[in-house]
Amino acid sequence: MALVELLTSLSERYKMTAQDWAALVVAVMTIVAGFATLVRWLVKHYLYELKPNGGGSVKDQVNRLEERVDQIYVLLCERENN
């Protein structure tokens, strides 16, 4: 109920017509839609980096590093045994 009272007082205070309210609603919806689109684009591109794609993604780089660490570990174990 407080929202209705707030909108009524704003309408009386600034003498907003139905066309003014429609313009305000469209402007707010445009800003919200733009923000939602931006978030969707960011999530899509961040998730793309986490999937292996043949060498260029973060996931592929982590896999290569993991293999190298395993090789270094094997070499260190061999040296320690000799």
MDTraj code that builds the backbone (N, CA, C; nanometers):
import mdtraj as md
import numpy as np

residues = "MET ALA LEU VAL GLU LEU LEU THR SER LEU SER GLU ARG TYR LYS MET THR ALA GLN ASP TRP ALA ALA LEU VAL VAL ALA VAL MET THR ILE VAL ALA GLY PHE ALA THR LEU VAL ARG TRP LEU VAL LYS HIS TYR LEU TYR GLU LEU LYS PRO ASN GLY GLY GLY SER VAL LYS ASP GLN VAL ASN ARG LEU GLU GLU ARG VAL ASP GLN ILE TYR VAL LEU LEU CYS GLU ARG GLU ASN ASN".split()
xyz = np.array([
    [0.0833, -0.1198, 0.0000],
    [0.0000, 0.0000, 0.0000],
    [0.0872, 0.1253, 0.0000],
    [0.2054, 0.1159, 0.0602],
    [0.2943, 0.2319, 0.0676],
    [0.3402, 0.2735, -0.0715],
    [0.3584, 0.1758, -0.1602],
    [0.4023, 0.2070, -0.2962],
    [0.2963, 0.2876, -0.3704],
    [0.1705, 0.2501, -0.3508],
    [0.0607, 0.3230, -0.4154],
    [0.0571, 0.4669, -0.3647],
    [0.0743, 0.4838, -0.2344],
    [0.0755, 0.6185, -0.1769],
    [0.1932, 0.7000, -0.2295],
    [0.3084, 0.6363, -0.2409],
    [0.4266, 0.7041, -0.2926],
    [0.4042, 0.7490, -0.4370],
    [0.3521, 0.6592, -0.5190],
    [0.3268, 0.6936, -0.6590],
    [0.2213, 0.8028, -0.6720],
    [0.1202, 0.7978, -0.5864],
    [0.0167, 0.9005, -0.5891],
    [0.0748, 1.0355, -0.5508],
    [0.1583, 1.0384, -0.4476],
    [0.2167, 1.1662, -0.4053],
    [0.3132, 1.2198, -0.5116],
    [0.3867, 1.1298, -0.5765],
    [0.4763, 1.1748, -0.6841],
    [0.3963, 1.2315, -0.8007],
    [0.2876, 1.1630, -0.8340],
    [0.2043, 1.2083, -0.9445],
    [0.1451, 1.3459, -0.9159],
    [0.1004, 1.3674, -0.7932],
    [0.0430, 1.4969, -0.7564],
    [0.1508, 1.6043, -0.7475],
    [0.2663, 1.5659, -0.6947],
    [0.3731, 1.6643, -0.6733],
    [0.4338, 1.7112, -0.8053],
    [0.4586, 1.6180, -0.8978],
    [0.5242, 1.6538, -1.0240],
    [0.4266, 1.6624, -1.1412],
    [0.3010, 1.6451, -1.1155],
    [0.1962, 1.6556, -1.2176],
    [0.2267, 1.5659, -1.3371],
    [0.2517, 1.4374, -1.3082],
    [0.2859, 1.3425, -1.4139],
    [0.1578, 1.2899, -1.4791],
    [0.1577, 1.2896, -1.6098],
    [0.0452, 1.2366, -1.6859],
    [0.0685, 1.0881, -1.7114],
    [-0.0312, 1.0235, -1.7704],
    [-0.0177, 0.8810, -1.8039],
    [0.0964, 0.8607, -1.9031],
    [0.1144, 0.9541, -1.9937],
    [0.2224, 0.9439, -2.0918],
    [0.3589, 0.9556, -2.0220],
    [0.3687, 1.0421, -1.9222],
    [0.4933, 1.0544, -1.8461],
    [0.5251, 0.9242, -1.7721],
    [0.4208, 0.8643, -1.7123],
    [0.4416, 0.7379, -1.6417],
    [0.4845, 0.6280, -1.7384],
    [0.4223, 0.6240, -1.8544],
    [0.4582, 0.5231, -1.9542],
    [0.6032, 0.5397, -1.9972],
    [0.6459, 0.6628, -2.0173],
    [0.7839, 0.6885, -2.0562],
    [0.8809, 0.6462, -1.9464],
    [0.8431, 0.6737, -1.8226],
    [0.9273, 0.6343, -1.7093],
    [0.9390, 0.4822, -1.7005],
    [0.8286, 0.4124, -1.7163],
    [0.8291, 0.2664, -1.7101],
    [0.9145, 0.2084, -1.8230],
    [0.9008, 0.2626, -1.9426],
    [0.9803, 0.2144, -2.0562],
    [1.1293, 0.2398, -2.0317],
    [1.1630, 0.3533, -1.9767],
    [1.3029, 0.3846, -1.9486],
    [1.3614, 0.2881, -1.8451],
    [1.2875, 0.2624, -1.7398],
    [1.3351, 0.1707, -1.6356],
    [1.3489, 0.0299, -1.6923],
    [1.2522, -0.0140, -1.7698],
    [1.2574, -0.1473, -1.8297],
    [1.3760, -0.1600, -1.9254],
    [1.4066, -0.0559, -1.9980],
    [1.5201, -0.0577, -2.0894],
    [1.6514, -0.0726, -2.0135],
    [1.6643, -0.0008, -1.9040],
    [1.7865, -0.0098, -1.8222],
    [1.7996, -0.1496, -1.7625],
    [1.6914, -0.2043, -1.7102],
    [1.6947, -0.3385, -1.6514],
    [1.7270, -0.4432, -1.7578],
    [1.6662, -0.4310, -1.8750],
    [1.6934, -0.5268, -1.9827],
    [1.8388, -0.5177, -2.0287],
    [1.8923, -0.3981, -2.0360],
    [2.0327, -0.3814, -2.0733],
    [2.1256, -0.4452, -1.9716],
    [2.0964, -0.4279, -1.8444],
    [2.1769, -0.4879, -1.7388],
    [2.1688, -0.6400, -1.7446],
    [2.0488, -0.6927, -1.7648],
    [2.0310, -0.8383, -1.7731],
    [2.1060, -0.8951, -1.8934],
    [2.1036, -0.8250, -2.0043],
    [2.1761, -0.8691, -2.1228],
    [2.3261, -0.8691, -2.0978],
    [2.3749, -0.7686, -2.0303],
    [2.5173, -0.7612, -1.9979],
    [2.5590, -0.8772, -1.9081],
    [2.4800, -0.9059, -1.8059],
    [2.5117, -1.0170, -1.7151],
    [2.5096, -1.1493, -1.7918],
    [2.4122, -1.1675, -1.8770],
    [2.4031, -1.2911, -1.9566],
    [2.5252, -1.3072, -2.0455],
    [2.5682, -1.2007, -2.1096],
    [2.6848, -1.2053, -2.1976],
    [2.8108, -1.2393, -2.1182],
    [2.8275, -1.1770, -2.0013],
    [2.9452, -1.2039, -1.9185],
    [2.9481, -1.3494, -1.8720],
    [2.8359, -1.4007, -1.8256],
    [2.8311, -1.5392, -1.7787],
    [2.8623, -1.6347, -1.8931],
    [2.8053, -1.6087, -2.0087],
    [2.8274, -1.6949, -2.1243],
    [2.9757, -1.7016, -2.1598],
    [3.0427, -1.5883, -2.1610],
    [3.1828, -1.5856, -2.2001],
    [3.2753, -1.6381, -2.0906],
    [3.2411, -1.6198, -1.9651],
    [3.3211, -1.6785, -1.8579],
    [3.3083, -1.8305, -1.8596],
    [3.1877, -1.8826, -1.8804],
    [3.1697, -2.0271, -1.8850],
    [3.2393, -2.0878, -2.0065],
    [3.2454, -2.0147, -2.1164],
    [3.3143, -2.0627, -2.2357],
    [3.4624, -2.0855, -2.2070],
    [3.5222, -2.0018, -2.1251],
    [3.6638, -2.0152, -2.0912],
    [3.6911, -2.1375, -2.0054],
    [3.5908, -2.1911, -1.9390],
    [3.6097, -2.3049, -1.8508],
    [3.5914, -2.4394, -1.9213],
    [3.5582, -2.4366, -2.0501],
    [3.5412, -2.5596, -2.1265],
    [3.6648, -2.5806, -2.2139],
    [3.7137, -2.7052, -2.2227],
    [3.8281, -2.7296, -2.3110],
    [3.7884, -2.7088, -2.4567],
    [3.8777, -2.6446, -2.5331],
    [3.8452, -2.6182, -2.6732],
    [3.9632, -2.6445, -2.7667],
    [4.0597, -2.7222, -2.7210],
    [4.1702, -2.7559, -2.8089],
    [4.2965, -2.6760, -2.7824],
    [4.3051, -2.6061, -2.6724],
    [4.4303, -2.5421, -2.6380],
    [4.4235, -2.4001, -2.5871],
    [4.3213, -2.3262, -2.6187],
    [4.3207, -2.1842, -2.5846],
    [4.2471, -2.1459, -2.4586],
    [4.1730, -2.2384, -2.4017],
    [4.0923, -2.2008, -2.2852],
    [4.1715, -2.2157, -2.1564],
    [4.1189, -2.1582, -2.0506],
    [4.1809, -2.1689, -1.9196],
    [4.1845, -2.3151, -1.8763],
    [4.0798, -2.3889, -1.9056],
    [4.0737, -2.5307, -1.8694],
    [4.1877, -2.6075, -1.9344],
    [4.2155, -2.5828, -2.0620],
    [4.3256, -2.6505, -2.1304],
    [4.4598, -2.6145, -2.0687],
    [4.4771, -2.4892, -2.0332],
    [4.6025, -2.4464, -1.9725],
    [4.6228, -2.5133, -1.8367],
    [4.5177, -2.5250, -1.7589],
    [4.5273, -2.5920, -1.6288],
    [4.5614, -2.7396, -1.6489],
    [4.5010, -2.8021, -1.7482],
    [4.5310, -2.9430, -1.7754],
    [4.6772, -2.9623, -1.8136],
    [4.7311, -2.8723, -1.8968],
    [4.8724, -2.8824, -1.9350],
    [4.9627, -2.8641, -1.8135],
    [4.9316, -2.7690, -1.7305],
    [5.0125, -2.7472, -1.6100],
    [5.0070, -2.8683, -1.5174],
    [4.8917, -2.9287, -1.5057],
    [4.8773, -3.0456, -1.4203],
    [4.9649, -3.1606, -1.4719],
    [4.9666, -3.1795, -1.6026],
    [5.0512, -3.2841, -1.6611],
    [5.1989, -3.2555, -1.6348],
    [5.2402, -3.1320, -1.6471],
    [5.3801, -3.0967, -1.6225],
    [5.4183, -3.1169, -1.4759],
    [5.3300, -3.0821, -1.3864],
    [5.3574, -3.1028, -1.2440],
    [5.3719, -3.2520, -1.2149],
    [5.2883, -3.3349, -1.2755],
    [5.2999, -3.4793, -1.2570],
    [5.4345, -3.5303, -1.3084],
    [5.4791, -3.4796, -1.4234],
    [5.6088, -3.5208, -1.4780],
    [5.7228, -3.4781, -1.3858],
    [5.7152, -3.3582, -1.3331],
    [5.8187, -3.3100, -1.2404],
    [5.8197, -3.3956, -1.1150],
    [5.7040, -3.4328, -1.0664],
    [5.6955, -3.5166, -0.9474],
    [5.7613, -3.6520, -0.9717],
    [5.7352, -3.7116, -1.0879],
    [5.7964, -3.8406, -1.1216],
    [5.9479, -3.8259, -1.1274],
    [5.9992, -3.7210, -1.1908],
    [6.1439, -3.6990, -1.1986],
    [6.2047, -3.6824, -1.0597],
    [6.1402, -3.6085, -0.9728],
    [6.1911, -3.5899, -0.8370],
    [6.1926, -3.7213, -0.7588],
    [6.0898, -3.8022, -0.7759],
    [6.0857, -3.9316, -0.7073],
    [6.1977, -4.0232, -0.7570],
    [6.2236, -4.0204, -0.8876],
    [6.3314, -4.1019, -0.9441],
    [6.4673, -4.0569, -0.8903],
    [6.4911, -3.9282, -0.8815],
    [6.6177, -3.8772, -0.8287],
    [6.6351, -3.9110, -0.6821],
    [6.5259, -3.9077, -0.6098],
    [6.5314, -3.9364, -0.4665],
    [6.5642, -4.0844, -0.4430],
    [6.5150, -4.1730, -0.5288],
    [6.5405, -4.3158, -0.5143],
    [6.6820, -4.3525, -0.5559],
    [6.7481, -4.2733, -0.6390],
    [6.8847, -4.3054, -0.6858],
    [6.9852, -4.2522, -0.5936],
])
top = md.Topology()
chain = top.add_chain()
for i, resn in enumerate(residues, 1):
    res = top.add_residue(resn, chain, resSeq=i)
    for name in ("N", "CA", "C"):
        top.add_atom(name, md.element.get_by_symbol(name[0]), res)
traj = md.Trajectory(xyz[None], top)
